[in-house]
Amino acid sequence: MSLQSTVAASDALANRRVIVTGGARGLGADFVEKLAACGAQVVFGDVLHDEGRRLAERLGANVHYAALDLADPASIDAFVQTAAQRLGGIDALINNAAITNSGGRLAGELSLETWDAVMNVNVRGSWRMCVAALPFLCESACGAVVNIASDTALWGAPKLLAYVASKGAVIAMTRSLAREFGAHGITVNAIAPGLTEVEATAYVPAERHAYYQQGRALARAQVPGDVTGPVLFLLSDAARFVTGQVLPVNGGFVMN
């Protein structure tokens, strides 16, 4: 995301009270950093406590870190309550945290434990975050939820079944929640990024990165800033009549 686009978004998102899951590094950290640059007030959660604290300290008084484990419903409730108290309410939720765990394994090689772990974090955790935040979003005049899905759910990446299935569920959940939350004036949308150059994708072989890059209409590597701009748009007043949508952000690898 460019400096110019950050400045353009700053007026729209100044003083917005935003909570972010999985914000200690990667895409989540970029969301947190750009939100702070826009003047938003942010509380982000993660299981990476040292990295989370360092990021919050670097970004200043309007950014706070709190422990969050999406596999633990009690942790979710505590995080949302802590964030709402610190911010004085919640205007927006970015459901970003996720795990992969199933990379490189065929469907028949997945264990029940792996399947359940991925679903508990990526699907159940995202659902519980939405439910926990709902009472506070209802009190906001600009309530918005952005769920981070994946373009793998749009084209069916092999050897990644649990993750792909979980992100497909996030897309379906986004549409259903948009209809439910719309009664309260809350928008719910999803971003479906392509393979992005972050710490979490460092395990992906170089040839796989090259495959994605060559298959894009915009044939270059995808970086966190490519995703952050669309996320900030969906949180802004310019998107107040956009809900239930899934926006692929992948340089044209998948066109929807």
C-alpha positions in Angstrom: 0.0 0.0 0.0 1.5 3.3 -1.1 2.0 6.4 1.1 -0.5 8.3 -1.1 -3.2 5.7 -0.6 -2.5 5.6 3.2 -2.9 9.4 3.3 -6.1 9.2 1.3 -7.6 6.6 3.7 -6.5 8.5 6.8 -9.4 10.9 7.1 -11.9 8.1 6.5 -10.5 5.8 9.2 -9.2 8.4 11.8 -10.3 7.4 15.3 -12.0 4.2 14.1 -11.8 1.5 16.8 -10.6 -1.6 15.1 -9.7 -5.1 16.4 -7.5 -7.4 14.5 -6.7 -11.1 15.0 -3.3 -12.5 14.1 -1.8 -9.1 14.1 1.7 -9.7 15.3 3.3 -10.4 12.0 2.7 -10.9 8.2 -0.6 -9.6 6.8 -2.0 -8.8 10.2 0.9 -6.7 11.2 0.6 -4.7 7.9 -3.1 -4.1 8.7 -2.2 -2.9 12.1 0.6 -0.6 10.9 -1.5 1.0 8.1 -4.5 1.4 10.4 -2.3 3.2 12.9 -1.0 5.4 10.1 -4.6 6.3 9.3 -5.2 7.4 12.9 -7.3 4.5 13.9 -7.3 3.1 17.4 -6.3 -0.6 17.3 -6.2 -3.6 19.6 -4.7 -6.7 18.0 -4.4 -10.2 19.3 -2.1 -13.1 18.6 -0.4 -16.1 20.2 3.0 -14.6 19.3 3.3 -12.5 22.5 6.9 -11.2 22.2 6.3 -10.1 18.6 2.9 -8.6 19.4 4.3 -6.5 22.3 7.2 -5.2 20.2 4.9 -4.2 17.4 2.6 -2.3 19.8 5.5 -0.5 21.4 6.8 0.5 18.0 3.5 1.9 16.8 2.7 4.0 19.7 -0.2 4.9 22.1 -3.1 4.2 19.8 -2.1 0.5 19.2 -2.4 -2.1 21.9 -1.6 -5.9 22.0 -3.6 -8.5 23.9 -3.2 -12.2 24.0 -5.6 -14.1 21.8 -5.9 -17.9 21.1 -8.7 -18.5 18.5 -8.7 -22.2 19.5 -9.9 -21.2 23.0 -13.4 -19.7 23.2 -12.7 -18.2 26.6 -9.6 -16.4 25.2 -11.8 -14.9 22.4 -14.4 -13.6 24.8 -11.7 -12.1 27.1 -9.9 -10.5 24.1 -13.0 -8.8 22.8 -14.0 -7.5 26.3 -10.5 -6.2 26.9 -10.4 -4.5 23.5 -13.9 -2.9 23.9 -12.9 -1.5 27.3 -9.6 -0.1 26.1 -11.1 1.4 23.0 -14.5 2.5 24.4 -16.3 0.3 21.9 -15.6 -1.5 18.6 -16.3 -0.2 15.1 -14.6 -2.9 13.0 -13.2 -6.4 13.2 -10.6 -7.9 10.9 -10.6 -11.7 11.2 -7.1 -12.4 9.9 -5.6 -15.2 12.1 -5.4 -18.6 10.6 -3.3 -21.8 10.6 -2.4 -24.1 7.7 -1.0 -27.3 9.2 -2.1 -29.5 6.3 0.4 -28.2 3.6 1.9 -30.9 1.4 -0.4 -33.8 2.4 -3.0 -35.6 0.3 -6.6 -35.8 1.6 -6.1 -39.3 2.8 -3.0 -38.4 4.8 -4.6 -35.8 7.0 -5.2 -36.8 10.6 -8.4 -36.0 12.5 -6.3 -33.9 14.9 -5.0 -31.8 12.0 -8.4 -31.3 10.4 -10.0 -30.3 13.8 -7.1 -27.9 14.7 -7.5 -26.0 11.4 -11.2 -25.9 11.6 -11.2 -24.8 15.2 -9.0 -21.8 14.5 -10.0 -20.8 11.0 -13.7 -21.4 11.1 -14.9 -21.7 14.7 -12.5 -19.0 15.9 -13.7 -16.6 13.2 -17.3 -17.3 13.9 -16.8 -16.8 17.7 -15.0 -13.5 17.1 -17.9 -12.2 15.0 -20.4 -13.3 17.7 -18.4 -11.8 20.6 -17.9 -8.5 18.7 -21.5 -8.2 17.6 -22.9 -6.3 20.6 -20.3 -3.7 20.3 -20.5 -3.4 16.5 -24.3 -2.9 16.9 -23.5 0.2 18.9 -21.3 1.7 16.2 -22.5 3.9 13.4 -20.0 2.3 11.0 -19.8 -1.4 12.1 -17.8 -3.6 9.7 -16.3 -7.0 9.6 -13.6 -8.1 7.1 -12.8 -11.8 7.0 -9.6 -12.9 5.4 -10.3 -15.9 3.3 -8.0 -17.3 0.5 -8.1 -17.6 -3.2 -7.2 -21.3 -2.8 -10.9 -21.8 -1.9 -11.9 -20.3 -5.3 -9.7 -22.7 -7.4 -9.2 -25.7 -5.1 -5.5 -25.9 -4.4 -4.4 -29.5 -4.0 -2.5 -30.9 -1.0 -4.0 -28.2 1.2 -7.5 -29.7 1.9 -8.1 -28.7 5.5 -7.0 -25.1 4.9 -8.9 -24.8 1.6 -12.0 -26.2 3.2 -11.7 -23.9 6.1 -11.4 -20.8 3.8 -14.3 -22.0 1.8 -16.3 -22.1 5.0 -15.1 -18.5 5.8 -16.5 -17.4 2.5 -19.9 -19.0 3.0 -20.0 -17.7 6.6 -19.3 -14.2 5.3 -22.4 -14.3 3.1 -24.7 -15.7 5.8 -23.4 -13.2 8.4 -23.8 -10.3 6.0 -27.6 -11.1 5.9 -27.9 -11.5 9.7 -25.7 -8.5 10.6 -27.2 -6.3 7.9 -30.2 -5.9 10.2 -28.0 -3.9 12.5 -26.3 -1.9 9.7 -23.1 -3.9 9.9 -21.3 -4.8 6.7 -19.5 -8.2 6.4 -17.2 -8.9 3.6 -14.2 -11.2 2.7 -10.9 -10.7 1.1 -9.4 -13.7 -0.7 -5.7 -13.1 -1.1 -3.3 -15.1 -3.3 0.0 -16.4 -2.0 1.6 -13.5 -0.3 5.3 -13.0 0.6 5.1 -13.2 4.4 6.7 -15.2 7.2 3.9 -17.8 7.2 4.5 -18.7 3.5 8.3 -19.1 3.8 7.9 -22.9 3.8 6.3 -22.8 0.3 8.9 -24.0 -2.3 10.4 -21.3 -4.6 9.0 -23.1 -7.6 5.5 -22.8 -6.2 5.9 -19.1 -5.6 7.1 -18.8 -9.3 4.1 -20.8 -10.5 1.7 -18.4 -8.8 3.6 -15.3 -10.0 3.7 -16.5 -13.7 0.0 -17.4 -13.6 -1.1 -13.8 -12.6 -2.2 -11.2 -15.0 0.0 -8.9 -13.0 3.1 -11.2 -13.0 4.9 -10.2 -9.9 5.2 -11.3 -6.3 2.3 -10.4 -4.0 3.2 -8.4 -0.9 1.1 -7.5 2.2 0.4 -3.9 1.0 -1.5 -5.4 -2.0 -4.1 -6.8 0.5 -4.2 -3.9 3.0 -5.6 -1.3 0.6 -8.7 -3.3 -0.2 -9.2 -4.1 3.5 -9.1 -0.4 4.5 -11.5 0.4 1.7 -14.0 -2.2 3.1 -13.7 -0.6 6.5 -14.3 2.9 5.2 -17.5 4.9 4.6 -17.0 4.5 0.9 -18.0 0.8 1.3 -21.0 1.3 3.5 -23.3 -0.3 0.8 -20.9 -3.2 0.1 -21.7 -6.4 2.0 -21.7 -10.1 1.5 -18.9 -9.8 -1.1 -15.8 -11.8 -1.6 -13.0 -9.8 -3.3 -10.1 -11.9 -4.8 -6.8 -9.9 -4.3 -4.3 -12.0 -6.2 -3.1 -10.1 -9.3 -5.5 -11.9 -11.5 -4.5 -15.5 -10.8 -8.2 -16.1 -10.1 -10.7 -13.9 -11.7 -14.2 -14.0 -10.1 
